[in-house]
Amino acid sequence: MTSNKYEVVIGLEVHAQLLTNSKLFCGDPTRFGADANTQVSPLTLAHPGTLPVMNEAVIYLALQLGMALKCEIVQDNFFARKNYFYPDLPKAYQVSQHTAPICRGGHLSIKSDDGYKDIHLNRIHIEEDAGKSIHDRDAEFTCIDLNRAGIPLLEIVTEPCIHSARDAYSFLTELRRLLRWLQVCDGNMEEGSMRCDANISIRPTGSKTLGTRVEVKNLNSIRNVKLAIEIEINRLINITEKGENIVQETRSFDADKASTFSLRNKEEAEDYRYFPEPDLPPFKITDEQLQNIKNSLPELPYELIKKYTTNYGLSLYDAEMICSDKDDMLYFESIIALCPKYKAVANWLQGPIRSYCNEQQLSLNRFPLPVPALCSLIELNETGKVSFSNAGNKILHALIASPVTPALEIATQLNLLQENNSDAIDEWVNQVLENLPDKVKAYKAGKKALLGLFCGEVKKISKGKADMQLAQRILLEKLSH
């Protein structure tokens, strides 16, 4: 009841590590998992006399994401120094963007309890990452790994327009899909290549004034973002209900204890003392560059979902599942190029193929059966020669073991060709109805759900060989008399 008195206001800051081979301002590699301090050079270590050189691939990836999110592209750009002490950044300042972010505005559509809604963005800007402080290797000292120092990041900042932990979860899920779709970032939060800070405040319901905010930093999974926000909302409400003041601060999240704890008072922007980076010239994005990137953008998930539902007749659920991962979508596209039976292919992907891949711990695009062989099996089922159950449970596995053997030959060898002779099916139906006289009376008295039982018995007696569509028609005809 107390929570209904307050409106939650959330803004997210997401740091996405870009999929480049080298760092933002030098050629040092960016490979994850390398031995500590092996991906550094005099530039990363900020030796005197070294000068940064811009990595052009970073600009390309930033523009790709900005266009996909419908941002305004800022064509006249420059970098700034952010003067804030990082113990694990040798320069003792960070190179970022301040008054000229490469992208402004934009939005990302998410699915919420109230339907689809747009989460509006404030900006996307480029900056370099800091190194990593390691506190558990030595009892007396903090260890520093500078491999990550200078790796290019995009910081994606939303407006304070998110009003529930669930919507924050949906936003991050959708953003990660887009980052992976565009191959901008791998989205692996457990490796730190995508990190999220959540700014949270509460205000009386109906108020337009933002409350004092707290920031929860470096959340390393989407689930933890949702949990940390929920915990922090409850904490802020409890403080307010006690008549105490909320302190603007930076907090961290302890997943083991399911609680947040204070790190420091929150800094304001002026505390960073930004000024233009003197060692890097301004850079301009040309109209030609923008047009080239626009032309190179792949079809995006929401565009494909619309195409699949409108042009292919798929359900929204099927379309969303296919587009949940780009590799899944590409695999679907490779199948329908040879077998344009869209609904049937979707059923196979969500059914037998996904089951097999889950059992074998494979992604869909690693499914071992060649696409032509799979298409031949789908056609066999679609033409009524084999049942979907037998095709998916028996023939599919035999075909994986021997992909050069035609699906029809395997179905014949396994005696699984479907019987569509009406006389044979009529005999099986009669046998079932004779064996279940009480059920027949109950069906005719109104228990129409018993039709499933009769169909199941026909399938059992025929050992799965009966054409069940024909069997159901015969059953309905006989039960109507």
C-alpha positions as CSV (number, residue, x, y, z in Angstrom):
1,M,0.0,0.0,0.0
2,T,2.8,2.4,0.9
3,S,4.4,2.0,-2.5
4,N,1.3,3.3,-4.2
5,K,2.0,6.7,-2.7
6,Y,5.2,7.0,-4.7
7,E,6.3,7.0,-8.3
8,V,9.6,5.4,-9.2
9,V,11.9,7.3,-11.6
10,I,14.8,5.4,-13.1
11,G,17.5,6.4,-15.6
12,L,20.1,3.9,-16.8
13,E,23.6,4.4,-18.0
14,V,24.9,1.4,-20.0
15,H,28.6,1.0,-20.9
16,A,29.0,-1.2,-24.0
17,Q,32.5,-2.4,-24.9
18,L,32.9,-2.2,-28.6
19,L,33.9,-5.1,-30.8
20,T,37.1,-3.7,-32.1
21,N,40.5,-5.4,-32.4
22,S,42.4,-2.5,-30.9
23,K,41.9,0.2,-28.2
24,L,40.3,3.6,-28.7
25,F,43.5,5.6,-29.1
26,C,46.2,3.0,-29.8
27,G,46.9,-0.4,-31.4
28,D,46.9,-2.4,-28.2
29,P,44.7,-5.5,-28.4
30,T,41.4,-5.9,-26.6
31,R,41.2,-9.7,-26.1
32,F,39.4,-10.7,-23.0
33,G,41.1,-13.1,-20.6
34,A,44.7,-12.3,-21.4
35,D,47.3,-12.4,-18.6
36,A,47.3,-9.2,-16.6
37,N,49.2,-6.2,-18.1
38,T,50.0,-8.0,-21.3
39,Q,47.8,-5.9,-23.6
40,V,49.6,-2.6,-22.9
41,S,52.1,-0.3,-24.5
42,P,53.7,3.1,-23.7
43,L,50.5,4.7,-25.0
44,T,48.2,2.7,-22.6
45,L,50.7,3.4,-19.8
46,A,50.7,7.1,-20.6
47,H,54.4,7.5,-21.0
48,P,55.6,11.1,-21.6
49,G,55.6,12.1,-25.2
50,T,53.0,9.6,-26.4
51,L,50.0,10.9,-28.3
52,P,46.6,9.2,-28.9
53,V,45.4,8.3,-32.4
54,M,41.7,7.8,-33.1
55,N,40.3,4.4,-33.9
56,E,38.0,5.0,-36.9
57,A,36.1,1.7,-36.4
58,V,34.8,3.1,-33.1
59,I,33.0,6.0,-35.0
60,Y,31.5,3.5,-37.4
61,L,30.1,1.3,-34.7
62,A,28.8,4.3,-32.7
63,L,27.0,5.6,-35.8
64,Q,25.5,2.2,-36.6
65,L,23.9,2.0,-33.1
66,G,22.8,5.7,-33.2
67,M,21.0,5.2,-36.5
68,A,19.3,2.0,-35.3
69,L,18.1,3.9,-32.2
70,K,16.8,6.8,-34.3
71,C,19.2,9.2,-32.7
72,E,20.2,12.7,-34.0
73,I,23.8,12.3,-35.2
74,V,26.1,15.1,-34.1
75,Q,28.3,15.7,-37.1
76,D,30.8,18.1,-35.5
77,N,32.5,16.2,-32.7
78,F,35.4,16.5,-30.2
79,F,36.7,14.7,-27.2
80,A,37.0,16.1,-23.6
81,R,39.2,15.3,-20.6
82,K,37.2,14.2,-17.6
83,N,39.4,15.0,-14.6
84,Y,38.4,12.5,-12.1
85,F,41.0,10.3,-10.3
86,Y,41.0,6.7,-11.5
87,P,43.7,4.7,-9.7
88,D,43.6,2.2,-12.6
89,L,43.9,4.7,-15.5
90,P,47.5,5.8,-15.8
91,K,46.8,9.2,-17.3
92,A,44.8,10.1,-14.1
93,Y,42.0,11.5,-16.4
94,Q,39.6,9.9,-18.8
95,V,39.1,10.9,-22.4
96,S,35.3,11.1,-23.1
97,Q,32.8,13.3,-24.8
98,H,30.9,16.0,-22.9
99,T,29.1,18.8,-24.8
100,A,29.3,17.0,-28.2
101,P,28.1,13.4,-27.8
102,I,28.1,11.6,-31.1
103,C,24.4,10.8,-30.8
104,R,21.6,12.7,-29.1
105,G,18.0,11.6,-28.3
106,G,16.6,8.5,-29.9
107,H,14.5,5.7,-28.4
108,L,14.2,2.0,-28.0
109,S,10.9,0.3,-28.0
110,I,10.3,-2.3,-25.3
111,K,7.5,-4.7,-24.5
112,S,6.0,-3.9,-21.1
113,D,2.9,-5.0,-19.1
114,D,1.0,-2.1,-20.8
115,G,2.1,-3.1,-24.3
116,Y,4.9,-1.6,-26.3
117,K,6.4,1.7,-25.1
118,D,9.4,3.8,-26.1
119,I,12.2,4.4,-23.7
120,H,13.8,7.7,-24.7
121,L,17.5,8.2,-24.7
122,N,19.4,11.3,-23.7
123,R,22.7,10.6,-25.5
124,I,25.2,8.1,-26.7
125,H,28.9,9.1,-26.3
126,I,32.3,7.5,-26.9
127,E,34.8,7.2,-24.0
128,E,37.7,5.0,-23.0
129,D,37.5,2.4,-20.3
130,A,39.6,2.3,-17.1
131,G,41.7,-0.6,-15.9
132,K,40.7,-3.0,-13.2
133,S,41.5,-2.8,-9.5
134,I,41.8,-6.2,-7.9
135,H,41.4,-6.3,-4.1
136,D,41.4,-10.0,-3.3
137,R,44.8,-11.1,-4.6
138,D,46.9,-9.6,-1.8
139,A,46.1,-9.0,1.9
140,E,47.9,-5.6,2.0
141,F,47.8,-4.2,-1.5
142,T,45.4,-3.5,-4.4
143,C,46.6,-5.1,-7.7
144,I,46.1,-3.2,-11.0
145,D,45.4,-4.8,-14.3
146,L,45.7,-2.3,-17.2
147,N,44.6,-4.6,-20.0
148,R,41.2,-2.9,-20.1
149,A,42.5,0.6,-19.9
150,G,41.8,2.5,-23.1
151,I,39.3,-0.1,-24.5
152,P,36.6,1.8,-26.4
153,L,33.1,2.2,-24.8
154,L,29.8,3.6,-25.8
155,E,27.9,5.0,-22.9
156,I,24.2,4.8,-23.6
157,V,22.2,7.1,-21.3
158,T,18.4,7.0,-21.0
159,E,16.2,9.9,-19.9
160,P,14.7,9.4,-16.4
161,C,11.6,7.9,-18.0
162,I,11.6,4.3,-16.7
163,H,9.1,3.6,-13.9
164,S,9.6,0.0,-12.8
165,A,12.4,-2.5,-12.4
166,R,10.6,-4.8,-14.9
167,D,10.8,-2.1,-17.6
168,A,14.5,-1.6,-16.8
169,Y,15.0,-5.3,-17.3
170,S,13.1,-5.2,-20.6
171,F,15.1,-2.2,-21.8
172,L,18.4,-3.9,-21.1
173,T,17.3,-7.2,-22.7
174,E,16.2,-5.4,-25.8
175,L,19.4,-3.2,-25.9
176,R,21.7,-6.2,-25.6
177,R,19.9,-7.9,-28.4
178,L,20.4,-4.9,-30.6
179,L,24.1,-4.5,-29.7
180,R,24.6,-8.2,-30.6
181,W,22.5,-7.9,-33.7
182,L,24.6,-5.0,-35.0
183,Q,27.9,-6.7,-33.8
184,V,28.6,-3.5,-31.8
185,C,29.2,-5.3,-28.5
186,D,29.0,-8.9,-27.5
187,G,26.8,-8.0,-24.5
188,N,28.6,-10.5,-22.1
189,M,27.9,-8.8,-18.8
190,E,29.7,-11.6,-16.9
191,E,32.9,-10.6,-18.7
192,G,32.2,-6.9,-18.1
193,S,31.8,-6.0,-21.8
194,M,28.3,-4.6,-20.9
195,R,27.8,-2.9,-17.6
196,C,24.9,-0.9,-16.2
197,D,24.6,1.9,-13.6
198,A,21.0,2.6,-12.4
199,N,20.0,6.1,-11.1
200,I,16.9,5.7,-8.9
201,S,14.6,8.1,-7.2
202,I,11.1,8.3,-5.9
203,R,8.6,11.1,-5.7
204,P,4.9,11.4,-4.5
205,T,2.6,10.0,-7.1
206,G,1.5,12.9,-9.3
207,S,4.5,15.1,-8.6
208,K,6.6,16.4,-11.5
209,T,9.6,17.2,-9.4
210,L,12.4,14.6,-9.4
211,G,13.4,13.3,-6.0
212,T,17.0,12.9,-4.7
213,R,18.6,10.2,-6.7
214,V,21.0,7.4,-5.8
215,E,23.2,5.6,-8.3
216,V,23.8,1.8,-8.1
217,K,27.0,1.1,-10.1
218,N,28.5,-1.7,-12.1
219,L,25.7,-4.2,-12.1
220,N,26.9,-7.3,-13.9
221,S,23.7,-9.0,-15.0
222,I,20.3,-8.0,-16.2
223,R,18.7,-10.0,-13.4
224,N,20.9,-8.1,-10.9
225,V,19.9,-4.8,-12.3
226,K,16.2,-5.7,-11.7
227,L,16.9,-7.0,-8.2
228,A,19.1,-4.0,-7.2
229,I,16.4,-1.6,-8.4
230,E,13.7,-3.4,-6.4
231,I,15.8,-3.4,-3.3
232,E,16.7,0.3,-3.6
233,I,13.1,1.3,-4.2
234,N,12.1,-0.3,-1.0
235,R,15.0,1.3,0.9
236,L,14.1,4.8,-0.4
237,I,10.5,4.3,0.5
238,N,11.4,3.2,4.0
239,I,13.7,6.2,4.5
240,T,11.0,8.6,3.3
241,E,8.3,6.9,5.5
242,K,10.5,7.4,8.5
243,G,10.7,11.1,7.8
244,E,14.4,11.0,7.0
245,N,16.2,12.6,4.1
246,I,17.6,10.6,1.2
247,V,21.3,11.2,0.6
248,Q,22.5,11.6,-3.0
249,E,25.2,8.9,-3.2
250,T,26.8,6.2,-5.2
251,R,26.1,2.6,-4.0
252,S,27.1,-0.9,-5.0
253,F,25.1,-4.1,-5.0
254,D,26.0,-7.3,-3.1
255,A,24.3,-10.1,-5.0
256,D,25.1,-12.7,-2.2
257,K,23.4,-10.6,0.5
258,A,20.8,-9.1,-1.9
259,S,21.5,-5.6,-0.6
260,T,23.1,-2.3,-1.6
261,F,25.7,-0.4,0.3
262,S,27.2,3.1,0.1
263,L,30.4,3.7,-1.7
264,R,30.7,7.5,-1.7
265,N,28.7,10.7,-2.1
266,K,27.6,11.2,-5.7
267,E,29.6,13.6,-7.8
268,E,28.0,16.3,-10.0
269,A,29.1,17.0,-13.5
270,E,31.1,20.1,-12.5
271,D,33.2,17.9,-10.2
272,Y,34.8,16.4,-13.3
273,R,36.1,19.7,-14.7
274,Y,35.7,18.8,-18.3
275,F,37.7,20.7,-21.0
276,P,38.4,19.9,-24.7
277,E,41.1,17.2,-25.1
278,P,44.1,19.1,-26.5
279,D,45.9,16.0,-27.9
280,L,43.0,15.0,-30.2
281,P,41.7,17.2,-33.1
282,P,37.9,17.6,-33.6
283,F,36.4,15.2,-36.1
284,K,33.6,15.7,-38.5
285,I,31.1,13.1,-39.7
286,T,30.2,13.7,-43.4
287,D,26.9,13.2,-45.1
288,E,28.5,10.5,-47.3
289,Q,29.6,8.6,-44.2
290,L,26.1,8.7,-42.8
291,Q,24.5,7.5,-46.0
292,N,27.0,4.6,-46.3
293,I,26.3,3.5,-42.8
294,K,22.5,3.8,-43.3
295,N,22.8,1.6,-46.5
296,S,24.8,-1.0,-44.6
297,L,22.4,-1.4,-41.7
298,P,20.9,-4.9,-41.6
299,E,17.1,-5.4,-41.1
300,L,16.5,-4.8,-37.4
301,P,14.4,-7.1,-35.2
302,Y,11.3,-4.9,-35.1
303,E,11.3,-4.7,-38.9
304,L,11.6,-8.4,-39.3
305,I,8.9,-9.1,-36.7
306,K,6.6,-6.9,-38.7
307,K,7.5,-8.7,-41.9
308,Y,7.1,-12.1,-40.5
309,T,3.7,-11.4,-39.0
310,T,2.3,-9.3,-41.9
311,N,3.9,-11.1,-44.9
312,Y,4.5,-14.6,-43.7
313,G,1.4,-15.0,-41.4
314,L,3.4,-16.0,-38.3
315,S,2.1,-15.3,-34.9
316,L,3.7,-12.5,-32.9
317,Y,5.1,-15.1,-30.5
318,D,6.8,-17.1,-33.3
319,A,8.2,-13.9,-34.9
320,E,9.6,-12.7,-31.6
321,M,11.2,-16.0,-30.8
322,I,12.8,-16.2,-34.2
323,C,14.1,-12.7,-33.8
324,S,15.3,-13.1,-30.3
325,D,18.8,-13.9,-31.6
326,K,20.3,-12.9,-35.0
327,D,21.8,-16.4,-35.6
328,D,18.4,-17.9,-35.1
329,M,16.9,-15.5,-37.6
330,L,19.6,-16.2,-40.1
331,Y,19.0,-20.0,-39.7
332,F,15.3,-19.5,-40.2
333,E,16.0,-17.4,-43.4
334,S,18.3,-20.2,-44.7
335,I,15.5,-22.8,-44.3
336,I,12.7,-20.8,-45.8
337,A,14.9,-19.9,-48.8
338,L,14.5,-23.6,-49.8
339,C,11.2,-24.4,-48.1
340,P,8.9,-21.4,-47.9
341,K,6.4,-23.0,-45.6
342,Y,6.9,-20.3,-42.9
343,K,4.6,-21.6,-40.2
344,A,5.8,-25.2,-40.6
345,V,9.5,-24.0,-40.4
346,A,8.7,-21.9,-37.3
347,N,7.1,-25.0,-35.6
348,W,10.1,-27.1,-36.4
349,L,12.5,-24.5,-35.0
350,Q,10.5,-24.0,-31.8
351,G,9.9,-27.8,-31.4
352,P,12.1,-30.7,-32.5
353,I,15.1,-28.6,-33.5
354,R,15.3,-26.5,-30.4
355,S,14.7,-29.6,-28.2
356,Y,17.6,-31.4,-29.9
357,C,19.9,-28.3,-29.6
358,N,19.0,-27.9,-25.9
359,E,19.8,-31.6,-25.2
360,Q,23.1,-31.2,-27.0
361,Q,23.8,-27.7,-25.7
362,L,24.0,-26.3,-29.2
363,S,22.8,-23.0,-30.6
364,L,20.2,-23.3,-33.4
365,N,22.7,-22.4,-36.1
366,R,24.9,-25.3,-35.0
367,F,22.2,-27.8,-35.7
368,P,24.0,-30.7,-37.5
369,L,21.5,-31.6,-40.2
370,P,22.2,-29.8,-43.5
371,V,19.4,-27.5,-44.5
372,P,18.4,-29.4,-47.7
373,A,18.0,-32.6,-45.7
374,L,15.9,-30.8,-43.1
375,C,13.7,-29.3,-45.8
376,S,13.1,-32.7,-47.3
377,L,11.8,-33.9,-43.9
378,I,9.6,-30.9,-43.5
379,E,8.1,-31.5,-46.9
380,L,7.5,-35.1,-46.1
381,N,5.4,-34.0,-43.1
382,E,3.7,-31.2,-44.9
383,T,2.5,-33.6,-47.7
384,G,1.0,-35.9,-45.1
385,K,3.4,-38.8,-45.7
386,V,4.5,-38.9,-42.0
387,S,3.1,-37.4,-38.8
388,F,4.8,-34.5,-37.1
389,S,5.4,-36.6,-34.0
390,N,7.1,-39.4,-35.9
391,A,9.0,-36.9,-38.1
392,G,10.3,-34.9,-35.1
393,N,11.0,-37.7,-32.7
394,K,12.2,-40.6,-34.8
395,I,13.0,-39.7,-38.5
396,L,14.8,-36.5,-37.5
397,H,17.3,-38.4,-35.3
398,A,17.8,-41.1,-37.9
399,L,18.4,-38.4,-40.5
400,I,21.0,-36.7,-38.3
401,A,22.8,-40.0,-38.0
402,S,22.7,-40.5,-41.8
403,P,22.1,-37.2,-43.6
404,V,22.8,-38.6,-47.0
405,T,19.9,-41.0,-46.8
406,P,16.6,-39.5,-48.2
407,A,14.0,-38.8,-45.5
408,L,11.4,-40.9,-47.4
409,E,13.7,-43.9,-47.4
410,I,14.3,-43.6,-43.7
411,A,10.5,-43.3,-43.1
412,T,9.9,-46.4,-45.2
413,Q,12.7,-48.3,-43.4
414,L,11.2,-47.4,-40.0
415,N,7.6,-48.3,-41.2
416,L,6.5,-44.7,-40.4
417,L,4.8,-43.7,-43.6
418,Q,1.4,-42.4,-42.7
419,E,-1.7,-44.3,-43.7
420,N,-4.2,-42.1,-45.5
421,N,-6.4,-44.9,-46.8
422,S,-9.9,-44.1,-45.5
423,D,-10.9,-47.7,-45.3
424,A,-8.0,-48.6,-43.0
425,I,-8.6,-45.5,-40.8
426,D,-12.4,-46.2,-40.8
427,E,-11.6,-49.6,-39.4
428,W,-9.3,-48.2,-36.6
429,V,-12.0,-45.6,-35.7
430,N,-14.7,-48.3,-35.4
431,Q,-12.4,-50.3,-33.2
432,V,-11.8,-47.4,-30.9
433,L,-15.5,-46.5,-30.6
434,E,-16.5,-50.1,-30.0
435,N,-13.9,-50.3,-27.2
436,L,-15.1,-47.1,-25.5
437,P,-19.0,-47.2,-25.5
438,D,-19.3,-45.2,-22.2
439,K,-17.0,-42.5,-23.5
440,V,-19.0,-42.3,-26.7
441,K,-22.2,-41.7,-24.7
442,A,-20.4,-39.1,-22.6
443,Y,-19.2,-37.3,-25.8
444,K,-22.8,-37.3,-27.2
445,A,-24.0,-35.9,-23.9
446,G,-21.8,-32.9,-24.3
447,K,-18.3,-33.8,-23.2
448,K,-16.7,-32.7,-26.5
449,A,-13.2,-32.7,-25.0
450,L,-13.2,-36.5,-25.3
451,L,-12.5,-36.1,-29.0
452,G,-8.8,-35.9,-28.0
453,L,-9.0,-39.2,-26.2
454,F,-10.5,-40.9,-29.3
455,C,-7.8,-39.4,-31.5
456,G,-5.1,-40.6,-29.1
457,E,-6.6,-44.2,-29.2
458,V,-6.6,-44.2,-33.0
459,K,-3.0,-43.1,-33.0
460,K,-2.1,-45.8,-30.6
461,I,-3.9,-48.6,-32.5
462,S,-2.4,-47.5,-35.8
463,K,1.0,-47.2,-34.2
464,G,1.2,-43.6,-35.3
465,K,0.6,-44.4,-38.9
466,A,-2.9,-43.0,-39.2
467,D,-3.4,-39.6,-40.9
468,M,-4.8,-37.8,-37.9
469,Q,-6.5,-35.1,-39.8
470,L,-8.5,-37.7,-41.8
471,A,-9.0,-39.8,-38.6
472,Q,-10.5,-36.8,-36.8
473,R,-12.9,-36.1,-39.7
474,I,-14.1,-39.7,-39.6
475,L,-14.5,-39.6,-35.9
476,L,-16.5,-36.4,-36.0
477,E,-18.7,-37.8,-38.6
478,K,-19.4,-41.1,-36.7
479,L,-19.9,-39.3,-33.4
480,S,-22.4,-37.0,-34.9
481,H,-24.9,-39.8,-35.5
